[in-house]
Amino acid sequence: MKNIDENLINISKTLNNAIEVLAIDENSSLKRDILSLGNYCENQNFRLAVFG
């Protein structure tokens, strides 16, 4: 399970770096979606807080 968590954190960091390199507009829905996905990858308990 630890490897999965590390992989998700790495994916999140990679996505965040990609949006910085691409200089995507701050108000872009793509950027918001990527940030949301990154936040989910780093904090998987978020889902439990929303539905719990």
Secondary structure, 3 states (H helix, E strand, C coil): CHHHHHHHHHHHHHHHHHHHHHCCCCCCHHHHHHHHHHHHHHCCCHHHHHHC
